Amino acid sequence: MIVRLYECAQGGWRRAATIAAAALAIGLGYHVVFGQNGLTVYQQKREDARTLAGELKSLQRENEQLKSHVDHLESDPSAIEHQAREELHYTRPGEVIYTLPASPIPNSGARQEKP
């Protein structure tokens, strides 16, 4: 009888230890996937890194184009003249510049009443 009680007590401890180990494994698995540094955060960081790498490439390309434009302006007098004519509206003697007024943007949301 005492042996039987001892065996029941042993089985209860084993069952409790098994349940505790399973709960610990489930908690650890949850933390690995959804935790502060889990797999979902890792995937998001990888996607952010890809996006930033693409932006960096784009900015490097734009930087190279701007450097090329600056080099062109520093070495080519006709490029300087073209830039001055475009941005500052400079003219040569005897030239006339015609500018057209900006077209008004139609306001489609507001009704116009007739007088």
N, CA, C and O atoms as CSV, one atom per row, in Angstrom:
chain,resi,resn,atom,element,x,y,z
A,1,MET,N,N,0.812,-1.186,0.000
A,1,MET,CA,C,0.000,0.000,0.000
A,1,MET,C,C,0.862,1.258,0.000
A,1,MET,O,O,0.563,2.214,-0.717
A,2,ILE,N,N,1.884,1.267,0.765
A,2,ILE,CA,C,2.789,2.406,0.804
A,2,ILE,C,C,3.520,2.515,-0.538
A,2,ILE,O,O,3.753,3.608,-1.054
A,3,VAL,N,N,3.868,1.372,-1.073
A,3,VAL,CA,C,4.552,1.361,-2.365
A,3,VAL,C,C,3.636,1.938,-3.427
A,3,VAL,O,O,4.073,2.686,-4.301
A,4,ARG,N,N,2.372,1.587,-3.343
A,4,ARG,CA,C,1.400,2.070,-4.329
A,4,ARG,C,C,1.224,3.582,-4.221
A,4,ARG,O,O,1.143,4.258,-5.247
A,5,LEU,N,N,1.163,4.130,-3.010
A,5,LEU,CA,C,1.068,5.565,-2.818
A,5,LEU,C,C,2.317,6.273,-3.363
A,5,LEU,O,O,2.247,7.340,-3.973
A,6,TYR,N,N,3.451,5.631,-3.114
A,6,TYR,CA,C,4.706,6.200,-3.595
A,6,TYR,C,C,4.715,6.249,-5.132
A,6,TYR,O,O,5.158,7.237,-5.717
A,7,GLU,N,N,4.226,5.183,-5.786
A,7,GLU,CA,C,4.174,5.144,-7.243
A,7,GLU,C,C,3.202,6.184,-7.786
A,7,GLU,O,O,3.479,6.784,-8.824
A,8,CYS,N,N,2.078,6.415,-7.122
A,8,CYS,CA,C,1.119,7.446,-7.552
A,8,CYS,C,C,1.734,8.830,-7.419
A,8,CYS,O,O,1.569,9.689,-8.286
A,9,ALA,N,N,2.455,9.032,-6.301
A,9,ALA,CA,C,3.103,10.326,-6.100
A,9,ALA,C,C,4.161,10.558,-7.174
A,9,ALA,O,O,4.290,11.664,-7.701
A,10,GLN,N,N,4.918,9.508,-7.496
A,10,GLN,CA,C,5.939,9.611,-8.539
A,10,GLN,C,C,5.301,9.946,-9.888
A,10,GLN,O,O,5.827,10.776,-10.629
A,11,GLY,N,N,4.185,9.317,-10.211
A,11,GLY,CA,C,3.481,9.574,-11.476
A,11,GLY,C,C,2.953,10.998,-11.527
A,11,GLY,O,O,2.978,11.619,-12.589
A,12,GLY,N,N,2.478,11.531,-10.413
A,12,GLY,CA,C,1.985,12.912,-10.361
A,12,GLY,C,C,3.108,13.907,-10.591
A,12,GLY,O,O,2.921,14.898,-11.297
A,13,TRP,N,N,4.264,13.660,-10.010
A,13,TRP,CA,C,5.406,14.547,-10.218
A,13,TRP,C,C,5.871,14.497,-11.660
A,13,TRP,O,O,6.224,15.523,-12.241
A,14,ARG,N,N,5.873,13.324,-12.229
A,14,ARG,CA,C,6.285,13.191,-13.629
A,14,ARG,C,C,5.319,13.945,-14.546
A,14,ARG,O,O,5.737,14.639,-15.473
A,15,ARG,N,N,4.037,13.798,-14.274
A,15,ARG,CA,C,3.032,14.481,-15.068
A,15,ARG,C,C,3.187,15.995,-14.929
A,15,ARG,O,O,3.105,16.718,-15.923
A,16,ALA,N,N,3.407,16.474,-13.727
A,16,ALA,CA,C,3.587,17.909,-13.490
A,16,ALA,C,C,4.859,18.415,-14.170
A,16,ALA,O,O,4.868,19.496,-14.759
A,17,ALA,N,N,5.931,17.626,-14.085
A,17,ALA,CA,C,7.181,18.017,-14.730
A,17,ALA,C,C,7.029,18.039,-16.250
A,17,ALA,O,O,7.578,18.919,-16.913
A,18,THR,N,N,6.296,17.090,-16.801
A,18,THR,CA,C,6.060,17.053,-18.247
A,18,THR,C,C,5.253,18.261,-18.693
A,18,THR,O,O,5.566,18.882,-19.709
A,19,ILE,N,N,4.219,18.594,-17.937
A,19,ILE,CA,C,3.394,19.768,-18.257
A,19,ILE,C,C,4.224,21.044,-18.149
A,19,ILE,O,O,4.111,21.930,-18.995
A,20,ALA,N,N,5.048,21.140,-17.122
A,20,ALA,CA,C,5.902,22.320,-16.958
A,20,ALA,C,C,6.904,22.427,-18.104
A,20,ALA,O,O,7.135,23.523,-18.616
A,21,ALA,N,N,7.500,21.310,-18.514
A,21,ALA,CA,C,8.455,21.329,-19.618
A,21,ALA,C,C,7.773,21.718,-20.928
A,21,ALA,O,O,8.339,22.466,-21.726
A,22,ALA,N,N,6.555,21.212,-21.151
A,22,ALA,CA,C,5.805,21.568,-22.360
A,22,ALA,C,C,5.463,23.051,-22.363
A,22,ALA,O,O,5.587,23.718,-23.390
A,23,ALA,N,N,5.031,23.573,-21.210
A,23,ALA,CA,C,4.705,25.000,-21.115
A,23,ALA,C,C,5.952,25.852,-21.357
A,23,ALA,O,O,5.882,26.884,-22.025
A,24,LEU,N,N,7.074,25.427,-20.823
A,24,LEU,CA,C,8.329,26.141,-21.026
A,24,LEU,C,C,8.722,26.128,-22.508
A,24,LEU,O,O,9.151,27.148,-23.048
A,25,ALA,N,N,8.576,24.975,-23.159
A,25,ALA,CA,C,8.903,24.872,-24.584
A,25,ALA,C,C,7.984,25.759,-25.425
A,25,ALA,O,O,8.441,26.417,-26.360
A,26,ILE,N,N,6.694,25.776,-25.097
A,26,ILE,CA,C,5.747,26.626,-25.836
A,26,ILE,C,C,6.077,28.104,-25.625
A,26,ILE,O,O,6.065,28.887,-26.574
A,27,GLY,N,N,6.370,28.479,-24.384
A,27,GLY,CA,C,6.737,29.868,-24.102
A,27,GLY,C,C,8.012,30.277,-24.813
A,27,GLY,O,O,8.100,31.383,-25.345
A,28,LEU,N,N,9.002,29.395,-24.826
A,28,LEU,CA,C,10.257,29.680,-25.505
A,28,LEU,C,C,10.040,29.800,-27.016
A,28,LEU,O,O,10.611,30.686,-27.652
A,29,GLY,N,N,9.233,28.929,-27.588
A,29,GLY,CA,C,8.916,28.997,-29.016
A,29,GLY,C,C,8.200,30.285,-29.373
A,29,GLY,O,O,8.494,30.901,-30.398
A,30,TYR,N,N,7.257,30.696,-28.529
A,30,TYR,CA,C,6.534,31.957,-28.759
A,30,TYR,C,C,7.520,33.129,-28.739
A,30,TYR,O,O,7.453,34.028,-29.576
A,31,HIS,N,N,8.436,33.099,-27.766
A,31,HIS,CA,C,9.416,34.185,-27.658
A,31,HIS,C,C,10.345,34.211,-28.866
A,31,HIS,O,O,10.703,35.291,-29.336
A,32,VAL,N,N,10.739,33.058,-29.375
A,32,VAL,CA,C,11.630,32.997,-30.540
A,32,VAL,C,C,10.936,33.577,-31.769
A,32,VAL,O,O,11.576,34.255,-32.573
A,33,VAL,N,N,9.651,33.324,-31.926
A,33,VAL,CA,C,8.946,33.794,-33.116
A,33,VAL,C,C,8.462,35.229,-32.959
A,33,VAL,O,O,8.675,36.047,-33.853
A,34,PHE,N,N,7.816,35.552,-31.842
A,34,PHE,CA,C,7.160,36.845,-31.688
A,34,PHE,C,C,7.833,37.770,-30.680
A,34,PHE,O,O,7.309,38.853,-30.420
A,35,GLY,N,N,8.944,37.401,-30.114
A,35,GLY,CA,C,9.603,38.186,-29.074
A,35,GLY,C,C,10.225,39.460,-29.602
A,35,GLY,O,O,10.079,39.805,-30.774
A,36,GLN,N,N,10.924,40.156,-28.714
A,36,GLN,CA,C,11.522,41.444,-29.048
A,36,GLN,C,C,12.522,41.323,-30.193
A,36,GLN,O,O,12.592,42.212,-31.041
A,37,ASN,N,N,13.281,40.262,-30.232
A,37,ASN,CA,C,14.219,40.011,-31.327
A,37,ASN,C,C,13.858,38.718,-32.049
A,37,ASN,O,O,14.740,37.957,-32.448
A,38,GLY,N,N,12.580,38.476,-32.214
A,38,GLY,CA,C,12.112,37.230,-32.809
A,38,GLY,C,C,12.184,37.233,-34.323
A,38,GLY,O,O,12.688,38.173,-34.938
A,39,LEU,N,N,11.673,36.166,-34.909
A,39,LEU,CA,C,11.729,35.984,-36.352
A,39,LEU,C,C,10.928,37.037,-37.107
A,39,LEU,O,O,11.358,37.489,-38.168
A,40,THR,N,N,9.781,37.433,-36.586
A,40,THR,CA,C,8.977,38.440,-37.286
A,40,THR,C,C,9.703,39.783,-37.322
A,40,THR,O,O,9.678,40.477,-38.338
A,41,VAL,N,N,10.345,40.148,-36.223
A,41,VAL,CA,C,11.118,41.395,-36.192
A,41,VAL,C,C,12.307,41.285,-37.133
A,41,VAL,O,O,12.643,42.249,-37.821
A,42,TYR,N,N,12.946,40.126,-37.170
A,42,TYR,CA,C,14.092,39.894,-38.048
A,42,TYR,C,C,13.688,40.056,-39.519
A,42,TYR,O,O,14.406,40.683,-40.298
A,43,GLN,N,N,12.549,39.496,-39.889
A,43,GLN,CA,C,12.083,39.620,-41.268
A,43,GLN,C,C,11.778,41.070,-41.620
A,43,GLN,O,O,12.079,41.520,-42.725
A,44,GLN,N,N,11.183,41.797,-40.684
A,44,GLN,CA,C,10.878,43.207,-40.923
A,44,GLN,C,C,12.172,44.006,-41.097
A,44,GLN,O,O,12.254,44.876,-41.965
A,45,LYS,N,N,13.168,43.717,-40.285
A,45,LYS,CA,C,14.450,44.419,-40.385
A,45,LYS,C,C,15.136,44.103,-41.718
A,45,LYS,O,O,15.752,44.987,-42.313
A,46,ARG,N,N,15.042,42.870,-42.190
A,46,ARG,CA,C,15.620,42.520,-43.487
A,46,ARG,C,C,14.931,43.278,-44.612
A,46,ARG,O,O,15.591,43.748,-45.539
A,47,GLU,N,N,13.607,43.401,-44.539
A,47,GLU,CA,C,12.862,44.151,-45.552
A,47,GLU,C,C,13.250,45.628,-45.502
A,47,GLU,O,O,13.417,46.257,-46.547
A,48,ASP,N,N,13.394,46.184,-44.306
A,48,ASP,CA,C,13.834,47.575,-44.168
A,48,ASP,C,C,15.231,47.759,-44.758
A,48,ASP,O,O,15.501,48.763,-45.416
A,49,ALA,N,N,16.111,46.798,-44.526
A,49,ALA,CA,C,17.474,46.881,-45.060
A,49,ALA,C,C,17.456,46.852,-46.586
A,49,ALA,O,O,18.209,47.588,-47.224
A,50,ARG,N,N,16.605,46.013,-47.179
A,50,ARG,CA,C,16.490,45.979,-48.639
A,50,ARG,C,C,15.989,47.311,-49.182
A,50,ARG,O,O,16.505,47.818,-50.177
A,51,THR,N,N,14.983,47.872,-48.523
A,51,THR,CA,C,14.427,49.159,-48.953
A,51,THR,C,C,15.482,50.251,-48.866
A,51,THR,O,O,15.636,51.047,-49.793
A,52,LEU,N,N,16.209,50.289,-47.755
A,52,LEU,CA,C,17.245,51.311,-47.584
A,52,LEU,C,C,18.386,51.116,-48.573
A,52,LEU,O,O,18.962,52.097,-49.044
A,53,ALA,N,N,18.722,49.879,-48.896
A,53,ALA,CA,C,19.768,49.630,-49.888
A,53,ALA,C,C,19.334,50.148,-51.261
A,53,ALA,O,O,20.148,50.706,-51.997
A,54,GLY,N,N,18.068,49.969,-51.604
A,54,GLY,CA,C,17.553,50.493,-52.870
A,54,GLY,C,C,17.583,52.008,-52.903
A,54,GLY,O,O,17.955,52.598,-53.918
A,55,GLU,N,N,17.199,52.646,-51.810
A,55,GLU,CA,C,17.243,54.099,-51.731
A,55,GLU,C,C,18.683,54.596,-51.831
A,55,GLU,O,O,18.951,55.608,-52.479
A,56,LEU,N,N,19.608,53.882,-51.187
A,56,LEU,CA,C,21.014,54.262,-51.236
A,56,LEU,C,C,21.548,54.194,-52.662
A,56,LEU,O,O,22.262,55.096,-53.100
A,57,LYS,N,N,21.205,53.125,-53.393
A,57,LYS,CA,C,21.635,53.010,-54.787
A,57,LYS,C,C,21.081,54.162,-55.624
A,57,LYS,O,O,21.792,54.744,-56.443
A,58,SER,N,N,19.814,54.481,-55.409
A,58,SER,CA,C,19.187,55.566,-56.150
A,58,SER,C,C,19.874,56.896,-55.855
A,58,SER,O,O,20.130,57.679,-56.769
A,59,LEU,N,N,20.170,57.152,-54.590
A,59,LEU,CA,C,20.831,58.401,-54.222
A,59,LEU,C,C,22.264,58.452,-54.749
A,59,LEU,O,O,22.746,59.517,-55.134
A,60,GLN,N,N,22.941,57.312,-54.769
A,60,GLN,CA,C,24.298,57.288,-55.328
A,60,GLN,C,C,24.275,57.578,-56.829
A,60,GLN,O,O,25.142,58.282,-57.348
A,61,ARG,N,N,23.273,57.028,-57.520
A,61,ARG,CA,C,23.128,57.295,-58.951
A,61,ARG,C,C,22.869,58.781,-59.193
A,61,ARG,O,O,23.473,59.391,-60.076
A,62,GLU,N,N,21.963,59.357,-58.398
A,62,GLU,CA,C,21.655,60.778,-58.533
A,62,GLU,C,C,22.891,61.625,-58.225
A,62,GLU,O,O,23.137,62.627,-58.897
A,63,ASN,N,N,23.661,61.234,-57.225
A,63,ASN,CA,C,24.880,61.955,-56.862
A,63,ASN,C,C,25.887,61.931,-58.007
A,63,ASN,O,O,26.524,62.943,-58.301
A,64,GLU,N,N,26.029,60.775,-58.651
A,64,GLU,CA,C,26.937,60.676,-59.792
A,64,GLU,C,C,26.476,61.568,-60.942
A,64,GLU,O,O,27.302,62.202,-61.599
A,65,GLN,N,N,25.168,61.623,-61.192
A,65,GLN,CA,C,24.647,62.479,-62.256
A,65,GLN,C,C,24.918,63.947,-61.948
A,65,GLN,O,O,25.293,64.720,-62.829
A,66,LEU,N,N,24.722,64.319,-60.680
A,66,LEU,CA,C,24.967,65.706,-60.301
A,66,LEU,C,C,26.453,66.051,-60.389
A,66,LEU,O,O,26.805,67.159,-60.795
A,67,LYS,N,N,27.327,65.117,-60.014
A,67,LYS,CA,C,28.770,65.350,-60.153
A,67,LYS,C,C,29.136,65.530,-61.624
A,67,LYS,O,O,29.935,66.401,-61.970
A,68,SER,N,N,28.557,64.714,-62.474
A,68,SER,CA,C,28.813,64.824,-63.902
A,68,SER,C,C,28.346,66.182,-64.425
A,68,SER,O,O,29.030,66.808,-65.235
A,69,HIS,N,N,27.192,66.630,-63.965
A,69,HIS,CA,C,26.651,67.928,-64.378
A,69,HIS,C,C,27.572,69.056,-63.905
A,69,HIS,O,O,27.834,69.997,-64.655
A,70,VAL,N,N,28.060,68.966,-62.677
A,70,VAL,CA,C,28.977,69.984,-62.142
A,70,VAL,C,C,30.270,69.997,-62.947
A,70,VAL,O,O,30.764,71.065,-63.307
A,71,ASP,N,N,30.820,68.827,-63.230
A,71,ASP,CA,C,32.044,68.754,-64.041
A,71,ASP,C,C,31.822,69.365,-65.421
A,71,ASP,O,O,32.694,70.048,-65.957
A,72,HIS,N,N,30.658,69.113,-65.981
A,72,HIS,CA,C,30.322,69.655,-67.291
A,72,HIS,C,C,30.239,71.181,-67.221
A,72,HIS,O,O,30.728,71.872,-68.115
A,73,LEU,N,N,29.625,71.701,-66.165
A,73,LEU,CA,C,29.515,73.158,-66.016
A,73,LEU,C,C,30.881,73.802,-65.778
A,73,LEU,O,O,31.123,74.924,-66.222
A,74,GLU,N,N,31.773,73.099,-65.081
A,74,GLU,CA,C,33.088,73.665,-64.801
A,74,GLU,C,C,33.990,73.693,-66.031
A,74,GLU,O,O,34.887,74.531,-66.112
A,75,SER,N,N,33.772,72.799,-66.982
A,75,SER,CA,C,34.691,72.691,-68.104
A,75,SER,C,C,34.133,73.192,-69.436
A,75,SER,O,O,34.899,73.415,-70.373
A,76,ASP,N,N,32.826,73.372,-69.536
A,76,ASP,CA,C,32.229,73.733,-70.823
A,76,ASP,C,C,31.534,75.093,-70.722
A,76,ASP,O,O,30.507,75.204,-70.054
A,77,PRO,N,N,32.075,76.130,-71.373
A,77,PRO,CA,C,31.445,77.464,-71.305
A,77,PRO,C,C,30.042,77.490,-71.916
A,77,PRO,O,O,29.186,78.246,-71.456
A,78,SER,N,N,29.801,76.690,-72.927
A,78,SER,CA,C,28.456,76.683,-73.531
A,78,SER,C,C,27.425,76.105,-72.554
A,78,SER,O,O,26.258,76.499,-72.582
A,79,ALA,N,N,27.847,75.180,-71.695
A,79,ALA,CA,C,26.935,74.632,-70.689
A,79,ALA,C,C,26.587,75.691,-69.656
A,79,ALA,O,O,25.450,75.762,-69.191
A,80,ILE,N,N,27.575,76.520,-69.295
A,80,ILE,CA,C,27.311,77.609,-68.352
A,80,ILE,C,C,26.335,78.594,-68.967
A,80,ILE,O,O,25.407,79.057,-68.305
A,81,GLU,N,N,26.547,78.912,-70.234
A,81,GLU,CA,C,25.640,79.840,-70.912
A,81,GLU,C,C,24.224,79.272,-70.973
A,81,GLU,O,O,23.250,79.982,-70.722
A,82,HIS,N,N,24.122,78.007,-71.304
A,82,HIS,CA,C,22.802,77.366,-71.379
A,82,HIS,C,C,22.090,77.421,-70.017
A,82,HIS,O,O,20.900,77.725,-69.937
A,83,GLN,N,N,22.840,77.120,-68.958
A,83,GLN,CA,C,22.257,77.137,-67.608
A,83,GLN,C,C,21.792,78.544,-67.246
A,83,GLN,O,O,20.704,78.718,-66.696
A,84,ALA,N,N,22.615,79.551,-67.554
A,84,ALA,CA,C,22.249,80.930,-67.245
A,84,ALA,C,C,21.018,81.356,-68.028
A,84,ALA,O,O,20.158,82.061,-67.499
A,85,ARG,N,N,20.927,80.941,-69.263
A,85,ARG,CA,C,19.751,81.302,-70.066
A,85,ARG,C,C,18.482,80.633,-69.524
A,85,ARG,O,O,17.420,81.254,-69.481
A,86,GLU,N,N,18.596,79.390,-69.119
A,86,GLU,CA,C,17.423,78.648,-68.637
A,86,GLU,C,C,16.935,79.158,-67.280
A,86,GLU,O,O,15.751,79.448,-67.104
A,87,GLU,N,N,17.850,79.260,-66.337
A,87,GLU,CA,C,17.436,79.578,-64.966
A,87,GLU,C,C,17.296,81.069,-64.706
A,87,GLU,O,O,16.377,81.493,-64.006
A,88,LEU,N,N,18.200,81.867,-65.263
A,88,LEU,CA,C,18.212,83.292,-64.949
A,88,LEU,C,C,17.603,84.153,-66.054
A,88,LEU,O,O,17.491,85.370,-65.913
A,89,HIS,N,N,17.213,83.513,-67.144
A,89,HIS,CA,C,16.599,84.196,-68.290
A,89,HIS,C,C,17.525,85.276,-68.848
A,89,HIS,O,O,17.072,86.364,-69.206
A,90,TYR,N,N,18.814,84.974,-68.919
A,90,TYR,CA,C,19.768,85.897,-69.517
A,90,TYR,C,C,19.604,85.847,-71.027
A,90,TYR,O,O,19.215,84.825,-71.592
A,91,THR,N,N,19.909,86.971,-71.672
A,91,THR,CA,C,19.825,87.040,-73.135
A,91,THR,C,C,21.095,87.685,-73.672
A,91,THR,O,O,21.847,88.346,-72.956
A,92,ARG,N,N,21.293,87.466,-74.933
A,92,ARG,CA,C,22.366,88.160,-75.628
A,92,ARG,C,C,21.806,89.486,-76.121
A,92,ARG,O,O,20.590,89.645,-76.226
A,93,PRO,N,N,22.665,90.420,-76.420
A,93,PRO,CA,C,22.169,91.708,-76.941
A,93,PRO,C,C,21.347,91.497,-78.210
A,93,PRO,O,O,21.769,90.800,-79.133
A,94,GLY,N,N,20.179,92.105,-78.236
A,94,GLY,CA,C,19.299,92.005,-79.392
A,94,GLY,C,C,18.287,90.877,-79.298
A,94,GLY,O,O,17.395,90.801,-80.143
A,95,GLU,N,N,18.384,90.008,-78.319
A,95,GLU,CA,C,17.427,88.913,-78.168
A,95,GLU,C,C,16.259,89.366,-77.286
A,95,GLU,O,O,16.425,90.213,-76.408
A,96,VAL,N,N,15.101,88.802,-77.526
A,96,VAL,CA,C,13.908,89.108,-76.733
A,96,VAL,C,C,13.348,87.790,-76.213
A,96,VAL,O,O,13.274,86.801,-76.942
A,97,ILE,N,N,12.959,87.790,-74.961
A,97,ILE,CA,C,12.372,86.585,-74.365
A,97,ILE,C,C,10.862,86.799,-74.241
A,97,ILE,O,O,10.409,87.812,-73.708
A,98,TYR,N,N,10.115,85.857,-74.728
A,98,TYR,CA,C,8.666,85.874,-74.592
A,98,TYR,C,C,8.285,84.828,-73.543
A,98,TYR,O,O,8.656,83.660,-73.652
A,99,THR,N,N,7.545,85.263,-72.536
A,99,THR,CA,C,7.065,84.313,-71.523
A,99,THR,C,C,5.557,84.296,-71.558
A,99,THR,O,O,4.906,85.333,-71.690
A,100,LEU,N,N,5.020,83.112,-71.440
A,100,LEU,CA,C,3.575,82.953,-71.442
A,100,LEU,C,C,3.088,82.863,-70.001
A,100,LEU,O,O,3.767,82.299,-69.143
A,101,PRO,N,N,1.908,83.423,-69.740
A,101,PRO,CA,C,1.389,83.321,-68.363
A,101,PRO,C,C,1.062,81.873,-68.042
A,101,PRO,O,O,0.699,81.084,-68.915
A,102,ALA,N,N,1.200,81.552,-66.777
A,102,ALA,CA,C,0.876,80.190,-66.339
A,102,ALA,C,C,-0.612,79.965,-66.483
A,102,ALA,O,O,-1.417,80.837,-66.153
A,103,SER,N,N,-0.978,78.788,-66.979
A,103,SER,CA,C,-2.399,78.499,-67.163
A,103,SER,C,C,-3.046,78.257,-65.805
A,103,SER,O,O,-2.486,77.540,-64.976
A,104,PRO,N,N,-4.211,78.843,-65.567
A,104,PRO,CA,C,-4.877,78.642,-64.275
A,104,PRO,C,C,-5.382,77.206,-64.147
A,104,PRO,O,O,-5.790,76.584,-65.128
A,105,ILE,N,N,-5.347,76.708,-62.950
A,105,ILE,CA,C,-5.830,75.353,-62.684
A,105,ILE,C,C,-7.345,75.419,-62.524
A,105,ILE,O,O,-7.843,76.156,-61.674
A,106,PRO,N,N,-8.085,74.657,-63.333
A,106,PRO,CA,C,-9.557,74.703,-63.213
A,106,PRO,C,C,-9.998,74.131,-61.873
A,106,PRO,O,O,-9.513,73.088,-61.434
A,107,ASN,N,N,-10.916,74.826,-61.241
A,107,ASN,CA,C,-11.450,74.393,-59.961
A,107,ASN,C,C,-12.736,73.623,-60.235
A,107,ASN,O,O,-13.798,74.230,-60.376
A,108,SER,N,N,-12.658,72.316,-60.312
A,108,SER,CA,C,-13.797,71.478,-60.676
A,108,SER,C,C,-14.767,71.282,-59.527
A,108,SER,O,O,-15.926,70.931,-59.748
A,109,GLY,N,N,-14.306,71.504,-58.292
A,109,GLY,CA,C,-15.159,71.260,-57.128
A,109,GLY,C,C,-16.128,72.392,-56.851
A,109,GLY,O,O,-17.203,72.162,-56.298
A,110,ALA,N,N,-15.767,73.618,-57.227
A,110,ALA,CA,C,-16.610,74.772,-56.908
A,110,ALA,C,C,-17.473,75.111,-58.118
A,110,ALA,O,O,-17.015,75.022,-59.257
A,111,ARG,N,N,-18.686,75.489,-57.877
A,111,ARG,CA,C,-19.593,75.905,-58.944
A,111,ARG,C,C,-19.406,77.383,-59.218
A,111,ARG,O,O,-19.222,78.183,-58.300
A,112,GLN,N,N,-19.456,77.732,-60.482
A,112,GLN,CA,C,-19.368,79.145,-60.844
A,112,GLN,C,C,-20.779,79.609,-61.173
A,112,GLN,O,O,-21.477,79.017,-61.997
A,113,GLU,N,N,-21.170,80.670,-60.512
A,113,GLU,CA,C,-22.520,81.201,-60.748
A,113,GLU,C,C,-22.466,82.260,-61.835
A,113,GLU,O,O,-21.490,83.000,-61.955
A,114,LYS,N,N,-23.517,82.320,-62.613
A,114,LYS,CA,C,-23.604,83.317,-63.670
A,114,LYS,C,C,-24.191,84.591,-63.076
A,114,LYS,O,O,-25.128,84.517,-62.281
A,115,PRO,N,N,-23.652,85.783,-63.448
A,115,PRO,CA,C,-24.186,87.052,-62.915
A,115,PRO,C,C,-25.492,87.446,-63.517
A,115,PRO,O,O,-26.048,88.485,-63.161
